[in-house]
Amino acid sequence: MFGFSIYLNQPFTSVNRMNLQKMHAAGFTEVFTSMHIPEDDISQYTARIKALSTACREEHLQLMIDIETSSLPAVGLSLNDPAAILSFGITGLRIDFGIDNSTIAKLSQYLKIALNASTIAEQDLAVLRAAGANFANIEAWHNYYPRNETGLERTWFTEKNQWLKTQGLTIQAFVPGDGILRGPLEEGLPTLEAHRYQHPLASALDLFNCETDKVFIGDPTLAKTTLAQFDAFYHQHVITLYMLKSAPCPPYLFNQHFHNRRDVARDVIRLEEGRPLCQTTIQPEQTSVRLRGSITLDNQDYGRYMGELQITKHDLPADSRVNILGKVIQKDHALLPFIQAGQAIQLKEID
């Protein structure tokens, strides 16, 4: 489901190893790197790719490498010797251009092969089938787009994926990171332009809605809080929202999972556990305008609704019966549309 990227522009250090372990623990199972980035010093590739592949093998992570025709010879490997590629610790090759379909078909007998999802055509697949390619090892991977305004359009992307699904292919795409961004532009590495500056988990959830099977983080790292959100979603299917408090909060607000009601409201996310958890009388306070992302608690003036917990989906007027406890941080607003019927959430106070 999830993968991440490690690049070869710097030596593979103990810090990289620790990050690899943290990502794996959070549910990431595959690693992507590239051997044809113009800014890289290719003379450093052999040592760096060996260190990375060894670490991936020891951590039980798959390693997919983006290549062109000259990439593997630069590290003493050949497309004609897939067994040596596997022995080097490389489990898959992403092939974009310059390598013929007959060679791809042969490689697919040994390695996972990723084809360019955006450009592959029906004729290419027909040739591969005729050449006896092992389609159990062939996937369709989209590019990431470092330059602002060049990422893919969402409708076109979805339609392309729908066609790829009819061909029986697993589909992969990238979302940007929000920690260290890859240079030289440092503007994120998304597949869809709409995701360039958006929350990485929200972008990933959107890709899944667009017929994508696997989502990789394009940039080198995630922020600590974002990694924790991926961890909670992967292991518990819980969406974590960070909030800023503006009033005293009930003690149960941060120590359990809540669920959006199955009868989804238009204006608010209604946390079904709210009223049953309320054991005290709630006095009116902080009853100002409820901006999008406000976390609210109904007070005693709302009668039997006292104790109801909500998160506003858009701006709502002030209501003297509704207290404002705080607000979901702006960055996490992108996650709100993905809190659908029965979705589990947890609230955490931002440090």
C-alpha positions in Angstrom: 0.0 0.0 0.0 2.7 2.5 1.0 6.3 3.1 -0.1 8.9 5.9 0.3 11.9 7.3 -1.5 15.6 7.4 -0.7 18.0 9.1 -3.1 21.6 8.6 -4.1 22.8 12.3 -4.0 24.4 11.7 -0.6 26.0 8.7 1.2 23.7 6.2 2.9 24.3 7.0 6.6 23.1 5.7 10.0 20.6 8.5 9.9 19.2 7.1 6.6 19.1 3.7 8.2 17.1 5.0 11.2 14.7 6.7 8.9 14.3 3.6 6.9 13.5 1.6 10.1 11.0 4.3 11.2 9.2 4.2 7.8 9.0 0.4 7.9 7.6 0.4 11.4 4.9 2.9 10.3 3.7 0.5 7.5 5.9 1.4 4.5 7.0 -1.8 2.7 8.8 -0.6 -0.5 11.6 1.8 -1.3 12.1 3.8 -4.5 15.3 5.3 -5.7 16.5 6.7 -9.1 19.8 6.1 -11.0 19.3 8.8 -13.6 18.9 12.2 -11.9 21.0 14.7 -13.8 22.3 16.5 -10.6 23.7 13.2 -9.1 27.4 12.2 -9.3 27.1 8.8 -10.9 30.6 7.8 -9.8 29.1 7.4 -6.3 26.2 5.2 -7.3 27.9 1.8 -6.8 28.7 2.3 -3.1 25.5 4.1 -2.3 23.2 1.7 -4.1 24.9 -1.3 -2.5 24.5 0.3 1.0 20.9 1.0 0.3 20.1 -2.4 -1.1 21.8 -4.2 1.8 19.8 -2.2 4.3 16.6 -2.9 2.4 17.3 -6.6 2.4 18.1 -6.6 6.1 14.9 -4.7 6.9 12.8 -6.9 4.5 11.9 -4.0 2.2 11.5 -4.2 -1.5 13.7 -1.9 -3.6 12.6 -0.4 -6.9 15.2 1.5 -8.9 14.4 3.9 -11.7 16.8 3.3 -14.6 17.7 4.2 -18.2 20.0 2.2 -20.6 23.2 3.5 -19.0 22.2 3.2 -15.4 23.1 -0.4 -14.5 26.4 -0.5 -16.4 27.4 2.4 -14.2 27.4 0.1 -11.2 28.7 -3.0 -13.0 25.4 -4.6 -13.8 23.7 -5.6 -17.0 20.1 -6.1 -18.1 21.2 -9.4 -19.6 22.0 -10.7 -16.2 18.9 -10.4 -14.0 20.3 -12.9 -11.5 23.2 -10.5 -10.7 20.7 -7.6 -10.3 18.8 -9.7 -7.7 22.0 -10.6 -6.0 22.9 -7.0 -5.7 19.7 -6.5 -3.6 17.6 -4.9 -6.3 14.1 -6.4 -6.4 12.5 -4.3 -9.2 13.3 -1.9 -12.1 11.3 1.1 -13.2 11.8 1.4 -16.9 10.8 4.6 -18.7 12.4 4.7 -22.1 15.2 3.2 -24.2 14.7 -0.4 -23.3 12.9 -2.6 -25.8 9.9 -4.7 -24.9 11.6 -8.1 -25.6 14.2 -7.2 -22.9 11.4 -6.1 -20.6 9.6 -9.4 -21.1 12.8 -11.4 -20.2 13.5 -9.3 -17.1 9.9 -9.8 -15.9 10.7 -13.5 -15.5 13.0 -12.6 -12.6 12.3 -9.1 -11.4 9.4 -6.8 -10.7 9.1 -4.4 -13.6 7.4 -1.0 -13.4 6.3 0.6 -16.7 5.4 4.2 -17.2 1.7 4.3 -16.4 1.1 7.6 -18.1 2.5 6.7 -21.5 2.0 2.9 -21.8 -0.4 2.0 -24.7 -2.4 -1.1 -25.6 0.1 -1.9 -28.3 3.0 -2.1 -25.8 1.0 -4.5 -23.6 0.2 -6.7 -26.7 3.9 -6.9 -27.6 4.8 -7.8 -24.1 2.2 -10.6 -24.0 3.4 -11.9 -27.3 6.9 -11.9 -26.0 5.8 -14.0 -23.0 6.2 -11.4 -20.3 5.3 -12.4 -16.8 2.5 -10.0 -16.0 2.4 -11.1 -12.4 5.7 -9.1 -12.1 4.6 -6.1 -14.2 3.1 -2.9 -12.6 2.2 0.6 -13.9 4.0 3.4 -12.2 3.3 7.1 -12.7 6.0 9.8 -12.7 6.4 12.5 -10.1 6.7 16.1 -11.3 9.3 18.3 -9.6 8.4 21.5 -11.6 5.5 23.5 -10.3 2.4 23.3 -12.6 3.4 20.2 -14.5 1.7 17.5 -12.4 -1.1 15.4 -13.9 -4.7 16.5 -14.0 -7.0 14.4 -11.7 -9.7 13.4 -14.2 -7.3 12.3 -16.9 -5.2 10.4 -14.3 -8.3 8.5 -13.0 -9.5 7.6 -16.5 -6.0 6.3 -17.4 -6.0 4.2 -14.2 -9.4 2.8 -15.0 -8.0 1.6 -18.3 -4.9 0.2 -16.7 -7.1 -1.7 -14.3 -8.9 -3.4 -17.2 -5.5 -4.6 -18.3 -4.9 -6.3 -14.9 -2.1 -4.0 -13.8 -1.3 -2.7 -10.3 -1.0 1.1 -10.3 1.4 3.3 -8.3 1.7 7.0 -7.9 3.6 9.6 -5.8 2.6 12.2 -3.2 4.9 14.9 -1.9 6.6 14.8 1.5 6.5 17.5 4.0 9.9 17.1 5.7 13.1 17.4 3.7 12.1 18.1 0.1 14.3 16.9 -2.8 16.3 19.6 -4.6 17.1 21.4 -6.6 13.6 22.9 -6.8 12.3 21.7 -3.4 8.6 22.1 -4.5 7.5 18.6 -3.7 7.3 15.5 -5.9 3.7 14.7 -6.6 2.0 12.8 -9.4 -1.1 15.1 -9.3 -0.5 18.8 -9.4 -3.4 19.3 -7.0 -1.3 17.5 -4.3 1.8 19.6 -4.6 1.4 21.6 -1.3 -1.3 19.3 0.3 -1.0 17.1 3.3 0.8 13.8 2.2 -1.8 11.5 3.8 -4.7 13.4 2.4 -3.0 13.2 -1.0 -2.5 9.5 -0.5 -6.2 8.9 0.4 -7.2 10.9 -2.7 -5.0 8.7 -4.9 -6.7 5.6 -3.6 -10.0 7.2 -4.6 -8.5 7.6 -8.1 -8.0 3.8 -8.7 -4.4 3.8 -7.3 -3.1 0.7 -5.5 0.2 1.8 -4.2 1.3 5.3 -2.9 4.9 6.3 -2.5 6.3 9.4 -0.8 8.3 11.2 -3.5 10.4 13.4 -1.3 13.0 12.2 1.1 11.2 12.6 4.4 7.9 13.2 6.2 7.4 15.5 9.2 7.3 13.6 12.5 3.6 14.3 13.0 2.8 13.2 9.5 4.6 9.9 9.9 2.6 9.3 13.0 -0.6 9.9 11.0 0.4 7.4 8.4 1.3 4.9 11.1 -2.1 5.3 12.7 -3.9 5.0 9.4 -1.9 1.9 8.3 -2.1 -0.1 11.5 -5.5 1.0 12.9 -7.3 2.7 10.0 -7.6 5.8 12.1 -7.3 9.4 10.9 -5.3 11.5 13.4 -6.2 15.2 13.6 -3.9 17.7 15.4 -5.7 20.6 17.1 -5.0 23.8 18.9 -7.0 24.2 22.1 -8.8 27.5 22.8 -10.7 26.3 25.9 -10.6 23.6 28.6 -11.3 20.2 27.0 -13.1 17.2 28.6 -10.5 14.6 29.8 -11.7 12.0 27.3 -11.0 14.1 24.2 -7.4 13.0 23.7 -7.4 9.4 25.0 -9.7 7.4 22.7 -10.8 6.8 19.2 -14.0 8.5 18.0 -16.1 7.6 14.9 -18.1 9.7 12.5 -21.7 8.8 12.6 -22.9 6.5 9.8 -25.6 8.9 8.9 -23.2 11.5 7.5 -24.2 15.1 8.2 -23.7 17.9 5.6 -22.1 20.5 7.8 -20.3 18.7 10.6 -18.5 15.5 11.5 -20.6 14.1 14.4 -18.5 12.0 16.8 -20.9 9.3 17.9 -19.2 8.7 21.3 -19.5 12.3 22.4 -22.8 12.4 24.3 -22.4 9.0 26.1 -19.0 10.1 27.4 -20.3 13.3 28.9 -20.9 12.9 32.6 -21.0 16.5 33.8 -23.0 19.6 33.1 -21.5 21.7 30.3 -21.8 25.5 30.9 -21.9 27.9 27.9 -18.5 29.4 27.0 -16.5 30.2 23.9 -19.6 30.4 21.7 -18.2 32.4 18.9 -18.3 31.8 15.1 -17.4 28.2 14.2 -14.8 28.4 11.5 -14.0 25.3 9.4 -12.2 22.7 11.5 -13.6 24.0 14.8 -14.0 21.2 17.4 -17.2 21.9 19.3 -19.1 20.7 22.4 -22.8 21.3 22.9 -23.6 22.9 26.2 -26.5 22.5 28.6 -28.7 24.9 26.6 -28.9 22.3 23.8 -30.9 20.0 26.1 -30.5 16.3 25.3 -27.7 17.1 22.8 -25.5 18.3 25.6 -22.1 16.7 25.3 -22.3 16.2 21.5 -18.8 16.6 19.9 -18.5 17.9 16.4 -15.9 19.1 13.9 -17.2 21.7 11.4 -16.7 21.0 7.7 -17.1 24.6 6.8 -17.7 28.0 8.4 -20.8 28.1 10.6 -22.3 31.0 12.5 -22.0 31.4 16.3 -24.5 29.4 18.4 -24.9 30.1 22.1 -25.6 26.4 22.6 -22.3 25.3 21.1 -18.9 25.7 22.8 -15.7 25.9 20.8 -12.9 23.7 22.3 -10.3 24.4 19.7 -9.5 24.1 16.0 -8.0 21.4 13.7 -4.7 22.8 12.5 -4.9 24.3 9.0 -2.6 21.6 7.4 -5.0 18.9 8.6 -8.1 20.5 7.0 -7.3 18.5 3.9 -8.1 15.3 5.8 -11.6 16.3 6.7 -13.2 15.2 3.5 -11.9 11.7 4.0 -13.8 11.3 7.3 -16.7 9.5 5.9 -19.4 7.2 7.5 -18.0 5.2 10.4 -14.4 6.5 10.0 -12.4 6.3 13.1 -10.5 9.5 14.2 -8.3 10.5 17.1 -7.6 14.0 18.3 -4.1 15.1 19.4 -3.0 18.4 20.8 -0.2 19.9 18.7 3.0 20.5 20.6 
